[in-house]
Amino acid sequence: MEAHIIDWLNLVVRWVHVIVGIAWIGASFYFVWLENNLDRSIKNADLAGELWAIHGGGIYHLQKYNLAPKTMPKHLHWFKWEAYSTWITGVLLLIVVFYSNADSYLLASQSVLSANTTIALGAASLVGGWLVYDLLCKSPLRQQPMVLGLVLMAALTLVAWGLSEVMSGRAAYIHVGAIIGTMMVGNVFFVIMPAQRDLVGAITAGRQPDPSKPKNALLRSRHNNYLTLPVVFIMISNHFPSTYGSGVNWLILLCLALISVAVRHYFNTRHQSQAYVWALPFAVLALMVMAYVTAPAKLSGAGKVADAEISQMMGQHCQSCHSANPTFVGFATAPAGVMLDDLTQLRQHSARVYQQAVATHIMPLANQTNMTEAERQQLGIWLASQTDN
Ligand code: HEC
């Protein structure tokens, strides 16, 4: 019963998380696009630029002020709850999915740390990540955005490697995503919103606003724009076992982050120049290299593996969870809809099983049923013999 309730909690929180996340990132993409596409040739000293657009059957005319209008409009729209609610639902998901069932989902199969220590480490990494990032942004490095970006990426890679030593691949990935997401929401909460409140407060009080704060807010908003792409990949990475399930999953994450930031940079600058157009072929090439490098190793050994041996293996290592009636605590139904009660069902899922239990060591979850490498090889040979027929 408890597992069933957790399933539904997971569904509801995840659904809301995706919806508010879309609202946040959609608005963020739109405003960065707006900023990059403003017509700045406009002859009006108060305005930084303007833009005309057509959407949904109507024509819009937007204007950006150099700093602020002389009087405040009656209705000024703020964008903050999209960010806050994405973060809140994200933390709830971490708890529902990873922390409430830490043995299965959070811990690396051979981790020396206890569940509670790993949870504390995960939570601390979110806070620590923000503190380090904020310090970097206030250090002299802020004058050199490229260097700051590289230092940040190196630090995150180190964290990804460290976490992957004590957490399962998917948990390590999600934590890196949550660390970056926390930086982004920290930018909104601690930098962008205070700057905007200061701006609005100054206009309302009739004093001259301090221009340095909005400038800093724009910079952090740009950081968020670049950080979005790696985060979105991480949030869908659970579908791609060849990334988080790899022995060098932290390196794969770094490569994907570099590719996505380069592509983002091209799209952000392409109206001013084509200097970064190389990012597109670079991304394609790099993805092909990664697909090649992550290809599963050849099976060692050959010969025939008896059906009976595989049936026994499924019983010993998989059916406690992957069955019409799972017996493993915490599972109300067969996870991912995969039932392995007989060999016909196993054949039906052969490609996915190969990916999860032979090419990578993702299954059995956290290797809770202690499957050996030799057994994985046997399973691989049997699966291959089924498709060859
Ligand atoms: C402790 C419980 C547990 C055991 C034991 C277990 N699994 Fe899983 N398995 C899961 C869970 C949970 C998921 C769903 C993961 C997710 O949310 O994507 C899953 C998902 C899968 C999937 C689907 C992945 C996809 O493509 O989406 C396959 C295939 C799979 N397991 C195969 C196996 C095999 C083969 C074994 C035995 C060698 C095994 N599992 C043992 C819990 C288990």
Residues whose N, C-alpha, C, O or C-beta is under 5 A from the ligand:
A	BS01	HEC	H317 C318 C321 F328 P335 A336 V338 H349 R352 V353 Q356 A357 M363 P364 L365 Q368 T369
